[in-house]
Amino acid sequence: MSKELVLVTISGPDQPGITAALMNCICQSQAKIEDMGQSITHGLLSLSILLNMSDAEEQAHSDVIKDLLFTAKKMGVELDFEVIEDEERISSPGDKYILSCVSLGGITPNFLYDISQTLATNNINIQRIDNVTENTFKSLEIATRAESQDVKWDTVKEELINLSNKHETDLALLKDDVWRRNKRLIVFDMDSTLIQSEVIVEMAKVHGVGDKVHEITERAMEGHLNFDESLVERVSLLKGLREDLLQEIIEEIKLTDGVQEFVQTVKALGYKVAIISGGFTYFANYCKEKLGIDYAFANDLHIENGVLTGEIKGSIVNAEKKAMLVDLLAQQEGIKLEQVVAIGDGANDLHMLAKAGLGIAFHAKEIVKQSAKQHMSHGPMTSILYFLGIPGAQE
């Protein structure tokens, strides 16, 4: 037997008790609820209820609608209804994603036009739009669903990157599943991510080889050089650097905007936080202590008689080892990789970003943005909290 469906829509000034009063009417009938959605925009209610009347007697059809209309008028809202004959219009087979949008300067109409046009062109329907920053308009969550299984999500991602750059608005296309708001571990790269500088470049400047090391570092970050070889070459140029000068460099280190607030927020919510860096333990341990971070992994500089020997002790923390450490930390914490967030900026971070459930290229090189699952290029570190479903840190 085909379903007898009635879509009831209610709109008007919101107040406590409207939904309860309407539900009381439905309880008195033999109708079943097939679907329902409710939202509030600037104090105005929008409520939709899809009723299945298949088990109700014919008289009950008119009685429940009559009762709903009377109740709506009593509550000061408008009610309309429509008999639904085409069931296909209420079903959709494609993937569901949440498009998280963050702009500290405010979401603009031009941005929303470009986003909605891009989604429509790719046969992706907008199901819901939520403003997640109360009293301001700087972060939205747009619930989407593909209208077919043929959507090319890689193409969509590329178009979204272009829109992000055009409008200076950060975007994340997040799979709408159980893991989206169930992250438990945050993993940071250090240099140019957790802190604003590349410490090896700062060390080189102090030692008088800054230009040489900067050039090698840039080429490695862009993925044009093998990381292990480039690191060995750069560290060799630091041979003879006095250990006491490292403390002077530490005193000049500046944290990336929003890092302290970000770490405090996630730690207060029970997250574990780690540093996995291709830099050096001397500086990673400093950041660990300063920020109250749980784990820190980096490369050990070989120091003898108070000076650097130009060598590294032990194995190098390269891209592969970063990904391996993400695995090990997830096991240590007893969580799944889907519950890990990794944040980095260089080519050496790509394996780590790919391994984590949510990998974010933060103010990264273009090659890294194109390869990472998500990117953030405009806001401070606290903007990432919105991607995690933790709004309000920037209020």
N, C-alpha and C positions, 0 to 999 in steps of 0.2 A: 504494500500500500504506500502510495506517495505521501510525503509529509505535507500537512497543511500548516504553512508557516506565515506568521504575521510579524512584521518588523515595527516595533513601537519606538518612536523617537520623542524625547522630552528635552526642552530647552527653556532657559530662563534664569532668574536670579537664584543663586545657590543658598541653601539654608539646611541646617540639620533636620533630618527626618523625612526628606523627600523620598529617598530610596526605600526606606522602611515602609512608608505608607503605600508605595506602589507594589512592593513585595507582598504586603498584606492582601491587596486585591488579587494578585496572582495566586496566592495560597488558597483563596476561596474558590478558585476554579480548578479545572482538571488540566490546565495548561502546563507544559514543561518548558523550561528555559534551555534553548539550544546554544545561545551565545549572548554576550553582554559586554558593553564597553562604556566607561564613564570618564569624563575629564572636566576640569575646571579651568577656565581661562579668564583671568581678571574678574573673578567673582561670578562668572556666568557658567551655568551647568550645561553640559551636553551629555545626554544619556541615551543609549540605544539598547533595546532588549529584543531578542529574536525569540518568539514564542512558537512552540510546536503544539498545535491544537488538535492533533490527530485523535487523541483519546477523549476529547471533549464533545459533549452533545452540541447540536447545532445552536440551541438556545444559549448555551454557555459561551459560544463565540461572542455573541452580541453583549451578553451580560458582563463579561470581563472587560471588554472595550469600554462599555458604558461606565463601569466602576472606575476604570483607569482615567477616563476623561473627567469624571466628577472629582476624583481625588486630585488630579493635576490642577484643575481650576481652583480648588480649595487651597492648594499649596502655592498658588500664584505663578505657575509655569505653564508653558504651551505643550500640548501633546498631539502628535500626529501618528497615523498608522498606515501600513501598506501591506497588502497580501503579496507574498513572495511566491512566484510560480517557477522562476528559473533558479534552480538550486546551484547551478554552476557558478553563478555570480558570487556565492558565498564560500567557494572553495578555491584553493590555489595550491598547486603542487610544488612550487619552487623553494629554494633555500631562503632562510630567514636571517637577516643581518640587522644589527643596530649600527646606524651611522652616528657616531659621537662627534659633535662639532663644538670647538672652543675658540672664542675670540675675546680677549680681554677688552678690546675696544668696542665690543658689541656686535652681534650678528646683524648683517645688513640685508635689506630686501634684494639687492643685486646678487648677493651670495645665495640666498634662498632660491632665487629664480634659476641661477646656473645649476645648483644642486638638483632641484626638482626636474629641470629639463634634461639633465644628464641621466638621471634615474629613469625617466620616461623613455628616453631614446634607447636605453638598454633593456627595455621591457621589465623594469623593476617598479613595483607599486609601493607607494607610501601608505602604510597602515595606521601610523600614529605619530604625532609629534609632541614631545614633552619638553617644556622649559624646566631645566633642572637647577637653575639659579634663581631662587625666589627673589622677587623685587628688582631683578635686573634681567637683561636679555643677552647673556654672553655665552651660554652653553645650552645646546639642544641635544636630545636623543631622538633620532628619527628611525622608527621601526619600519623596516622594509621587507618585502617578500618578492622573489622573482616570480613572474607570471608563467615561466616555463623552465625546463631543466637545461636550456641551451644558453643561458646567460654566461658571457665570457667575463668572469670576475677579474682576471688579470687586466683586461682592457679597462674595466670599470675602475680598478685601482689606479691605473696610469692617469685616467681622466681626473680622478679625485685629487691626485698629487698636483696636477696642473691647476685645478681650482683652488687648492690650498695655497699655492704660491701666489696665484692671482689676487686672492682676497685676504691674504695674510691671516688665514683661519685654519687652525689645526683640525685634522680629521682622522678618525679611526673607524675602519669598517670591521665590526666585531661580530663574530658568529653568535647568533642568539641561542645559546645553549646553557646548560646547567653550570658550566665553568666560568661564564662571563663575569660573574660577581663572586667568585669563590677562589680568588687568588690568595696565596699564603706566603710566598717568598718573592722578594724583590732582589734582583741581581744587577749591580752597577759595574760598568766599566769605570775607570777612574779618570785618566787624563782626558781633558776636554769634554768630559761628561759630568762626573761628580765634582771636579774642580775645573777652573777656567783655563788652565795652562797644560802644556806638555812638559812634565818635569825634566825629562831628559834634555829637552831644548834649553830649559833654564840652567841645568847643570853645565851644559856645553857653553852657554854664554859666560858663566863664571870662570870656566876653564879656557876661554878664548877660542873655542871651536864652534861657536853658535851657528854660523852660516852653514857650515858643512853638515852638522847634525840636523838642522832645520830642513835642509833640502832632502836628506835621506828620509826623515820622518814623514814629510809631506808625500813623498812618492810611495812610501809603505802604507800610509793611511788611505791613499787612493787605490790601493791594490795593485800597484805597478811593480812592487818588489816583494820577494819572499821575505816574510816577517822575521824568521829566525836569522837569516843571513844579514838583514838590515840591522837587527838589534845587536848582533855580535859586532858588526862594523861600527855602529855608533858607540857602543860601550868601550870598544878599544880606543876610541878617540878621547875617552875620559881618563885614561891611565894617568895616574899622578895627582888627580883631584883630591884635595884634602877632605877628610871625613867631616871635620868641624864646619866646613862650608855648607854641608847639606842642611844643617840646622838653620842657617841664614836663609836658604831657599824655602824651607818649611814656613818660616815666619812671613814670607811674602805670598804664600799660596792663598788664593781666593776661591771660595766655594762658588759653584754655579748658582745663579739666582734661583731661589726657591728650594734648594736642596735641604737646608736645615729644617724648614717647615714640612717638607715632604716626608723626610725620614721620621720626624717627631710624630706626624699624623699616622703613618702606617704602623709605627712601633706601638703607638697607643691603642691601635686596633688589633694588635696581636700578630702582625706580620713579622717574619724574620727577614733580615736584610744582610746582603753580602756584597763584598767587592771582589771582582775577578778581573785582574788587570794585567796587561802586558808591560806595565811599568815596574816599579820597584817596591819591595816590602817596607823599606825605610819610610816611604811616604804613605803607602797603603795603611800601615799600622797607625800612623798619625791620624789619618782620616777615620779609621775604625774607632779610635779612642775619642776623638773630638765629637763624633756624631752618634756614638753608642751603637755602632754596627756590630752584628753578631759574628761575621766571618770576614777574613781578608786573605786573598791569595794573589801573589805577584812574584816577580823575579828577585832573586837574592844577588846583590852585588858582592863581589869578592873584595874584602878590605883587609889589608895587612899593614901593620905599623901606622895606622891612622890615615892611610891613603888608598885610593882605589887602584886595583891592579889592572883594570881594563878587561876583566873577565866576569862571567856570570857563574854562580854556583848552582849546580843541579840542572834539572831540565827546564826548558824555556816555556813560559806560559804563552802559548801561541793560540791560534784560532781553534785548533782541534782540542787542545787541553782545556780551553775555556768551556767548550761544549761538554767535555767529559766532566768537568767540575760542576756544571749545572746538573748533570745526571746524578752525580754523587751527593750533592746537597739535597736534591729532591728525595733521594733514598734516605739520607740522614734524617730528614724532617718527616719522613713517612707520608709524603704527598705525591701527587701525580704531576707530570710535566705540564699538564694543562693549567696547573695552579701556580706556575712560575711566570714572573714578569722579568724580562731582561731589557736593559737600557744601555745603549752604546752609540758610538758615533763613527767608528772606523771600519775598514774592511776586515780587520782582525776580529771584529765582534760579530760578523755575519753568522758564523756557525752557532754561536751562543744565542743570537736573536732567533734563529730558525728553530733551535732546540726548545725554547721556551714556549709556553702556551700563548703568551703575548710578548712579541719582540718589537721594541720601539727604537727606531733610529732617531736619536735626539740631536737636533741641529747638526745633522750629519752631512757628509759629502754626498753628492748626487748619486754616485754609483751605489752607495749604501742605502739611500732612500728608495731607490728603484728595486733593490733586492730584499729589503726588510719587509716584514708583514705590515708594520705600521710605522708612521713617522710623526715627529713633532718638531716643527721648524720655527715657530713664532713665539710661543709663550714660554714662561719660566717652568722649572721642573714641577711646580705645584699643579700646572695644567694637566699633567698626567693623571692626577687624582680623579678627574672627571671621567677619563677612560675606564677607571676602576670602579666607577659608580659611587665615588666619594665626593660629592659636591660641597661647596661652602668654605673651602680652605682659604679662598682669596677674597671672601666677603669683607 
